[in-house]
């Protein structure tokens, strides 16, 4: 499957609720908005497998974290590290669908695709030239 993806991440500040996450990111991805639309095989009910159409698709995917847990976050003069577990969800919204091949194949019925997932990330950073003890 070929695809082009452009991703924007926006930080939102949430109301100060004790024990809640104070900032959350919302990701928006644009699939098929590059030079070519994404192409994929989409089966159509009642169509034999050899006539499964190749479909050109454009879609917008929106995702946001639902719950985030950081068991630790450490930092010092020259390095920092953190671990995060995140449950996220979103929706993929098809905006344009057309049959690429074979000619005359029926257009599949597409709808919004809701999804959820788990993300685990470890972030370690070393800051070059810091913590050397030389200040001028």
C-alpha positions in Angstrom: 0.0 0.0 0.0 1.4 3.4 -1.0 0.5 6.4 1.1 1.5 9.9 1.8 1.1 11.2 5.3 1.2 14.7 6.6 0.9 15.0 10.4 0.0 18.0 12.6 0.2 17.8 16.3 -1.5 20.5 18.4 -1.1 20.9 22.2 -4.3 21.8 24.1 -4.3 23.1 27.6 -7.0 21.5 29.7 -8.6 22.9 32.8 -6.7 22.3 36.0 -8.3 19.1 37.4 -6.5 17.5 40.3 -4.8 14.3 39.2 -5.6 14.9 35.5 -3.3 15.4 32.6 -2.8 19.1 32.1 -1.9 19.0 28.4 -2.9 16.6 25.7 -1.9 16.3 22.1 -4.3 15.8 19.2 -2.8 14.3 16.0 -4.3 14.9 12.6 -3.0 12.9 9.7 -3.9 13.5 6.0 -3.6 10.3 4.0 -3.6 10.5 0.2 -3.2 14.3 0.0 0.3 14.1 -1.5 1.2 13.7 -5.2 -1.0 10.6 -5.4 -4.0 9.3 -3.5 -3.4 6.1 -1.4 -4.3 2.9 -3.3 -5.6 -0.3 -1.6 -7.6 -3.4 -2.2 -11.1 -3.2 -0.7 -13.3 -6.3 -1.0 -16.9 -5.7 -2.1 -19.7 -8.0 -0.9 -20.9 -10.3 -3.7 -17.8 -9.7 -5.9 -15.5 -12.6 -6.7 -11.9 -12.2 -5.3 -10.4 -11.8 -8.7 -12.6 -8.7 -9.2 -11.7 -7.1 -5.9 -11.2 -3.4 -6.8 -8.1 -1.3 -6.2 -9.5 1.9 -4.7 -7.9 5.3 -4.5 -8.6 6.9 -1.1 -8.1 10.1 0.7 -8.8 10.3 4.4 -8.2 12.3 7.5 -7.3 10.6 10.7 -7.8 12.3 14.1 -6.3 10.7 17.2 -6.0 11.8 20.9 -4.8 10.2 24.1 -7.5 8.9 26.4 -5.4 8.0 29.4 -1.7 8.6 30.0 0.5 7.2 32.8 4.2 8.2 33.5 5.7 6.0 36.1 8.9 8.1 36.1 10.5 11.1 34.7 14.1 12.0 35.7 16.5 14.7 34.7 19.9 16.1 35.6 22.4 18.7 34.3 23.2 16.7 31.1 20.4 14.1 30.5 16.8 13.3 31.0 14.6 10.2 30.7 10.9 9.3 30.9 8.6 6.4 30.3 5.0 6.8 29.2 2.1 4.4 28.7 -0.8 5.8 26.7 -4.2 4.5 25.7 -5.4 6.5 22.7 -8.3 6.5 20.3 -9.4 8.1 17.1 -11.3 8.0 13.9 -10.2 7.7 10.2 -12.6 9.7 8.0 -12.6 8.8 4.3 -13.1 12.1 2.3 -12.8 10.7 -1.3 -13.0 7.2 -2.7 -12.8 6.2 -6.3 -12.1 2.9 -8.2 -8.6 2.8 -9.7 -8.9 -0.7 -11.3 -10.5 -2.8 -12.8 -12.7 -0.6 -14.8 -16.4 -0.9 -14.1 -15.8 -2.5 -10.6 -18.4 -1.5 -8.0 -17.4 1.2 -5.5 -17.0 -0.3 -2.0 -19.2 1.2 0.8 -16.8 3.0 3.2 -17.5 4.7 6.5 -15.7 6.2 9.4 -13.3 3.7 11.1 -13.0 4.1 14.9 -9.9 2.7 16.6 -8.1 2.5 19.9 -4.5 1.5 20.8 -1.8 1.4 23.4 1.4 3.4 23.0 4.6 2.8 25.1 7.5 5.2 24.7 10.8 5.5 26.5 12.6 8.9 25.9 16.2 9.4 26.9 18.1 12.5 26.0 21.7 13.5 26.4 22.5 17.2 26.2 25.8 17.9 24.6 28.1 20.4 26.2 26.0 20.7 29.3 27.0 19.7 32.8 30.7 20.2 32.1 31.0 22.6 35.1 32.6 25.3 33.0 30.6 28.6 33.2 31.8 31.8 31.7 
